[in-house]
Amino acid sequence: MTDKERYQRTFSLLHASGDRFVEVSNMKNVKIMPVRRFVAVCAAALMVAAMATVAYAADVGGIQRAVQVWIHGDQTDAVLDIQGGSYTLNYLDQEGQQHTMGGGGVAIDDNGKERPLTEDEIMEHLDYPQVDFQEDGSVWAYYHNQKMEITDKFENGVCYVQVKDGKQVFYLTVEETGGYTISPHGYEKP
C-alpha cells in the first residue's frame, strides 16, 4: 500500500458535519479583492506618504505661515518663512507687485552662548517701527497705521521721532546718512 492510499483510507473516515459543509460551500461564494486592485491601493497610499515627506523635506522643517504685518502703515497679508533664526517675508503691495524682505539673527543667552532667534522674537521685530529712505530724498517713519514724513525734521544730520500705539512707545533716532535706532526707553545719542 502506498502513502497516498493510506492517507485516502485514513481521511475517508472523516466527514464534515452539515454546518461545516454549508460554511465551506458559502466560502466559495466570497469574492476576494483582485490582487491588482489591492496593489494599486497600496501604491496610491505609499505615493501620498512620499509626497508629504517631500513637501516637509523641501521646507526643511522650517515654519511657514500666513501672517498679517504692518508695512508702510498698511496692514498687509504676507507669507512668513522662518529657518534657523532667519526669516523671509513675501507680500504683495497695493499695486499687486511682489516684495520680499528678510532678516534675523542670533540672541545671546544667560550663559553667553549664541542661539537663533525664536519665532516670537522675529514676530516682535516685525512689529517694530520702520524708517524708509525714499529714492526722491524723502524720509518716512512708520508704526502700525501711522505714517509721518520726517524729511524736514533733521537738525545737524539727526532726527528724533517718538511713535506710539496705545501703551507702547518707541523712540527713533534717525541719521540723515541712512541709519536709525529704535528704543523703548529713550533717544540714542549718535
ABEGO torsion letter per residue (X at the ends): XBAAAAAAAAAAABBBBAAAAAAAAAAAABBBBBAAAAAAAAAAAAAAAAAAAAAAAAAGGBBBBBBBBBBGGBBBBBBBBBBGGBBBBBBBBAAGBBBBBBEEEBBBBAAGBBBBBBAAAAAAAAABBBBBBBAAGBBBBBBEABBBBAAAABBGGBBBBBBBBEABBBBBBBBAAGBBBBBAAEBBBX
